[in-house]
Amino acid sequence: MGAALARRYATNHTVIEFRRADLNVLNLESIPPALESLDFDSVIYTAGITSVDYCEDHPSEARLSNTETPRILAEICAARGARFIHVSTDYVFDGIDSSPRKETDPTYPISVYGQTKLDGERAVLSVLPESLVIRVSWLFGPDKPSFPDMILQRALNKDHVEAISDKWSCPTYSEDLAFWIEPMISDSRFKGVLHLSNSNSCSWLEYGQTTLEICERMGLPLKTRHVEALSRVNFSGFKARRPEHTSFDTSRFQDLSGIKPRSWQDALEEYLRNQYSVK
């Protein structure tokens, strides 16, 4: 996501990118010196540890990257009078309620990842109430392989592909996020918590099946065109618990921006055609 933002904003803004080699977000003492000599009026924090299972096994690291670093960045922005935008996750919910989640709905994380991200939200808004916390879900885009890329690569190389059928959320295209977020940098109406994703929800199974259907229309040499269903319950590949239902209600964003996010299906097709069409 950070790469998508930096790429888009470089046209109209002076962008300073911090990569892993530039700044270790697990080393809290290194953060203030890295920013003190820079001239900036806004900070967007898109880093942090996002591997749910890694966080479960490394809770101290998860807390440093997902809770303490955003708190420090909020403190720096508060002292500077700068804008702070922090990116969070749908995993702050327990997933029991199947209705689309609103920003005002109760949060009950069921994993270390979800808890440290929620604690990060609270820390940021406590330090700097004018901050914007954007929750995103099921991110995909050209800068890092994600779920549709994984499904496609398996279908290109194997005749058997599987995906979880009992977990639902909203896929989100990083290029759309970059477009939606840019006006928020200077618009103070966008503050507090905001849910942001493409429209419509799906299971990982439907997400994967739609990926293969698009790729079949593109003429890619798939070895299978069907995704088999798996249950997340007792799935051996998971260490941490995953919430079942975390689809977003994005009506707050729509009311503030006047933009209705396009469907994840349309965004996914654009991404796959841009990324994998035979030249």
Secondary structure, DSSP 8 states (H G I E B T S, - for coil): -HHHHHHHHTTTS------TTT--TT-GGGHHHHHHT---SEEEE--S---HHHHHH-HHHHHIIIIIHHHHHHHHHHHHT-EEEEEEEGGGS-S---S-B-TTS-----SHHHHHHHHHHHHHHHH-TT-EEEEE-SEE-TTS--HHHHHHHHHHH-S-EEEESS-EE--EEHHHHHHHHGGGGT-TT--EEEE---BS-EEHHHHHHHHHHHHHHTT---S---EEEE-STT-TT-SS---SB--B--HHHHHHH-----BHHHHHHHHHHHHH---
